[in-house]
Amino acid sequence: MSATPAQQEEAQFSHGLFLFVLIFLLWLMLSGNLALAEVVTGLVVASVVTLASRPHLPLFSGLRLSPAAILPFISYLAVFLAALIRANLDMARRVLSPSLPLNPGVVEVKTRLKSSLGRLILANSITLTPGTLTVDLQGDSILIHWVDIPPGSDIESATRDVTDIFERHLVGFVK
């Protein structure tokens, strides 16, 4: 079932409004000043960026904009931060112990996320964790370069573990 033009226009307006408010609030937080000149400048910047981003606003259709999405977003950030710290410590150990064997490889993972935004966030989450790099993203398939795939390991379950931990939290705020 496809959305009517009126529904598409309403969705684009709400995504534009979301982006405008987000940019404006970010401007205010970064400036740390509520002087009239700062507020007006923030409104102008947020307007220009929102208008320039208009062709890309359909990407936000994958975002769940509801109060119920706040907790899954916060839990995703916590899980991502923990994975980031673990991966950094592992990479530091590998750098400081050059005798550790490396078995790099490329693996393919299927994602259950339906929206382009969800798949994009998942691919970037994988790339931002040291030791992994998203090489390609086509449909529901993600190619990941992994710095160490131990010989004899169950690659499918290992890669599923990598994506499952992120997907489990992403589904709460993206489609």
N, C-alpha and C positions, 0 to 999 in steps of 0.2 A: 504494500500500500504506500503510495507516494504522497508526499505532502503537497497541499495546494499552494499556489503562488502566494496567497495571503499568509499561510502558515510559515512559508519559507521567509517571507519579508519580516514577519514578527520574530522569527528565530534569529534572523540576521540583526534586527534591531536590538534584541536582548543580548546577543553576543557582543555587539558593538558597545552597548551600554556597560556591560560587564568589563570589557577591555578598558573603556574610558575611565571608569571608576577605579579599576585596579592601577592604572598608570597614574592617575591623579593622586591616589592615596600613597603610592610609592614615591611620587615626587614630594609630597608633603613630609613623609617620613625621612627622606634623604636630605631635604632642605632643613628640616628641624625648625622651621620658622613659619609663623602664620601671618606674616606681614602681608599687606594687600598686594604688593608687587610680586611676592612669591606665589601667592594664591592665583593671581591672574596669569602669571607666567606658567604655572602648573596646568591651569585650565587650557591655555593655548597649546602647550606641548601635548597634553593628553588628547586634545581635539585633532591636532595634526597627525599624531601617530595613529589614532583610531581611523581617521579618514584614509591615510596611506595604507593601512592594513586591511581595508574593506574587502579586497579580493580574497584575502586569506581567512576571513572570519568563519567560513563554513567548517574549518578545522575545529573550532570550539564547540561544534554540535556534538562532539564526543564527550563533552564535559557535563557532569551532573551538577547543576547549580541548585543545591538545596542545603538546608542546615544539616541534614543527615549525612552529607558528604564530608563534613568538617572532620569528624573523628577518623574515618578511613584515610583521609589525606594526612592527618597528623601521624597516624600509625605507619603509613607508607614512608613518611619522612624519617621516622625512627628506625624502621627496618632498613631503609636505604643507608642511613648514617652508620648503622651497625655493620652492614655489608661493606661499606666503604672503608671503615676502620680495619675490619678483618682482612680485606684484600690488600690494603696498604701495608699492614704488618707482614703479610705473607710475601709481598714483593720486596719489602725491606730485608727480610730474612734471605731471600734468594739473591739479592744484590750483595749482601754482606757475606754470603757463603757461596762463592762462585762454583764450588765443587758440587752443589746440588744439581742433579740432572734436570734438564728442561726437555719436555716432550710437547712442543707446540703442535697445534692442529686446528682444523676448522671443522665445526660441527653445525648441523642444521637443527633448529628448534621450531616447532609449530606453536603458535600462540593462540589462546582462546579469546583474546581481546578482539572486539569487532570494529571499534572505531579507529580511524587513522591516528587520532590523538593518543589513544591508549597504546597502540603499537609503537608510536614515536617515543612516548615516555618510557616504555619498556626497553626499546633499543638504546636510548640514551642512558638509562639506568645501568644497563649492561656495559656500555662503553665507558661510563664514568668510573666504574669499579676497576682499579688496576689489575692487570692480568687478563682482562677480556676486552674484546673490541668487536663491535658490530660491524661486519663487513658489508652486508647487504640486507635489505628489508623488502621483500616482495610478497604482497598479500599477507597471509598468515604465517609466512615462513621467514625466519631470521637466521642468517649465517653469522656465526660467532667465531672469531679467532680466539683461541684459548692458549695462554702461555705454557700451561702444563696439564697435559692429559696423561695421567699415569698409565703405563702399559697394563693391559688386562682389566682396566676399570670399565664399568658399565657406563659407557658414554651417554647413552640415552637417559638413564636415570640421573646421572650427574648433571646434565644440561637441564633436565626437567626440574631438578632441585633449584638450579640457578634462576630459572624463569618463574617457577611456582611461587617462590617467596615474594617476588615483586607483584606478580599477577594477583595473588590472593588479596593484596591491599589495594591495588589499582582499581579493581572492579567496583570498589565502593564509591569512587568519584569519577571514573570514566566508563564509557560504554564499551 
